[in-house]
Structure formats: C-alpha cells, structure tokens
C-alpha cells in the first residue's frame, strides 16, 4: 500500500531538487574562470544534492540504456560528461531561491541539507574506525540518502510543515510520516533514485539492515543518527541509534558517543549553509568529560563478615531485618544491600547513588551498579541551586518515574548535565532520607533492555528505598543508645 500511495503522490508532485544558491554560484564562477581543476569543482558539487542529482542523472541515464555500470561518484560522472556538458547543465539547473519564495520551506530544506552534511561527518568517523579508505561513493550516497524527505519538503510544503510540527512534539513516533503522507520517505527515496538513475549503493542503503553491505549499513546508521540529532540528543530514539552504532562498530557506548559528538562538532565548524541550526548546538557537553576527577571518593564499603547475597531471603524488608540483626551492620552495608537489590533482584540496568555534600550545595555520584569505567555518571556533579527537578525531590521523601509518554513534560526541568549523563528517558528517581534529613537520590533505569518501568516495578522501587530509610533510622537510634 505504501508503494502504491507513493507512486500516486509522486505523479501529482512531479519536479526536481534545486541547487543551493551559494553552492551553485561558486560552481558557476569556477566554470566561467576555466582554471579550477575538475576535482575542486566536484568537491563543491558534492555538498549540494540538486547539482549532484543532475550530474548523476545525466551521466547514468545513458549508461543504463547501454547496460553499462552507472557512475557512483560525482568525480566519475564529471569525468564522463566533460566540461562543456557540465557547464550547460549547471547553468540550466534551478536554484532554491528561484524555486521557492516560501521562507519556511527554504529554511527547512537548508536544515535538511545540514542534516545530510552532519551524516557525512558521522560516516567519515565510522568509515575510519572500520578501516575503509576509498569512500567517495559512500559519501555521495550519504548526501542523497535523505532525498525522499527533501523532495516532500519542497513539493508538498503544507503537509510537510504539519508533519514537522508533530514530529517535534512527539519525536519517538516511528510511523508519523505514514500517518501524514500515507507513505514513508524511504519508499519515496527508492522511487526517486530509480527514476533519476542514481547509484546502486544509494538504493541498497534503503534496504532492511540485515540485507545491507558494510558501506550501506554505515550509511543507514549515520543517516539515522543525524536525523535523531535534529530532534535532540537526549530522547529514546537517539539513545537507540547510539546503541546500534556501538554494536556495529564493536565499541562501548561511551566511546561511540565521544566519536559521535566529535563528528557533530566537526560538521558544525565546517558548515557554510546560511540560516541553519547545527545539530551540535543542541549538544550539552559535560565540562569535565576529558578531565580526571580531582578527588576520588572512597566507594561504599562492601559487605565482609555479613554476606548480603547469602541471607537466603528475597524481599528487601526481610534482607534488611536480617542485616540489622548483626552487630556489624553499618550505613554503608545497608545502602549496598539496597543497590544490589535494585540491580540484581529488580533487574535495573544502572543503579546510581548520588549524595549531598556536607554543605548541601552539590549533589554528586557516590557509587553505582551497572556502570562501566568510562561512564559519565562517575564524574557527575550538580550544583543544587541549578538542579531543577532534582532539587525539588530533596525537599521531602518523594519519587518520580519518567518514560517515553511523560518525558517531554519534565525534560525542561532536568539539569542539562544530568540529561547528557544518563541519555535515557526511561528511569526512576527517589530521594533517600534518614529521618527528616536528605542524604541524596537513587537513580535507576532500563537503558539496556528499553523495557518500560511498569507500575508494579515502580511501587517496589519506592518501597525498597522507604524500607532502607527506616533501616538507616533504626541503625542511627541503636548506635546512639549504644554510645550512651
């Protein structure tokens, strides 16, 4: 149905993708001067989908008729056409300024082009990590990978603007394009690629991932990540895109994230497109991401003579009771039991204890479960004055559970550094007290499984922390009485 709807829509919206005025003018001047090498001209054309498509279509239409392999790079296409034909073709090509007088449409098209350039920067990093040397064909395919959305933006602007508004309010709606257009941009990209005789690698990159070659897989991964970055760096679909990249590149998520951020910054610095908002501008970088911690706090002491795992009971209440019956119970052992229970018994992916400083001005990670050595959580330090929603949780014993359906509601109240650290929209938070004195926050998420935290799990999460608080109060009273 989607393919049929795409064909019907395309028949009613026949057209082309214009060139960006600035790039087009640069190429015109280089051609008219007659002294620039073809390679330099090709390098500019490779920044522009409109000129690239026109050159590839002109070259490959003839090659396909004679059943010869098509040109898969701009450099190859230009070598086959020759300078006079190239000059004539570029002069005839429409530009964005002439094509559309609608500022919103023009701005959105330039933003989509910025997204493609960001994807190319991501691709360059991935290819280097994979040991790929010659990737001009892959860069060409990456530039054109998003032509379906670009075409819809230009040729059905009202419907596209409606889609775009809904996308920003609900970034994780995977079927939103089909809801608005009746087809998806992937099918439109395939039809346009076939109609314009574009390279086979581009068409292959639209296939399901399991049927893709290494190059087309990299195109798919870089394109998806650049798309999600346009919506922000801290939502569920973005996290999944980073996890998929890490898995394909065989790197840790932390290392992959660093490469991804570097590529985004590089793309922003090189961009010459006017009126765009680079994806890197949405990126909140941790200020100490590359600096060692000045002072390393001692970890919460681990059980020695009291073995929490061997208590032989399941409920947190029974485990706490058994621990408190020992004269060697300490605050550290009680908290360690809680963290183990949340991580092992309840199956959370990451469990983090964040504690208040003695002057109550900062909140920082003390210890955690499920954190790798490079985890940003280990360096997390928040100023309470700027902690937003986290500060509110410390006013009294209370909890909050965030998921895909309510994350947008609370997102603006979460500190930027905290969002950059957890990169997850599926987590639970609760303050932990000793009597009426807050000692910190417990954070738990499902970042690995992606499974939502249901009501029963959330209730058990709250119960376990309230039980721990009671145990801490009991221990404090017992120690006071012993001291007396």
Secondary structure, DSSP 4 states (H G I P E B T S, - for coil): -HHHHHHHHHHHS----PBPHHHHHHHHHHHHH--S-HHHHHHHHTT-HHHHHHHHHHHHHHHHHTTPPPP-SHHHHHHHH-HHHHHHHHHHS-BHHHH---HHHHHHHHHHHHHHHHHHHHHHHHHHHHT----HHHHHHHHHTTHHHHHHHHHSHHHHHHHHHHHHHSTT-TTHHHHHHSS-HHHHHHHHHHHTT--HHHHHTTS-GGG--HHHHHHHHHHHHHHHHTT-SSSHHHHHHHHHHHHHHT--HHHHHHHHHHHHHHHHHH---TT---GGGG----TTTTS--SS-PPPPPPPSSS-GGGS---SHHHHHHHHHTSTT--HHHHHHHHHHIIIIIS--SEEEEEEE-TTSSEEEEEEEES--TT-GGGG-EEEGGG-THHHHHTSSS-EEEE-TTTHHHHHTTS-HHHHHHH--SSEEEEEEEETTEEEEEEEEE-TTT-----HHHHHHHHHHHHHHHHHHHHHHHHHHHHH-
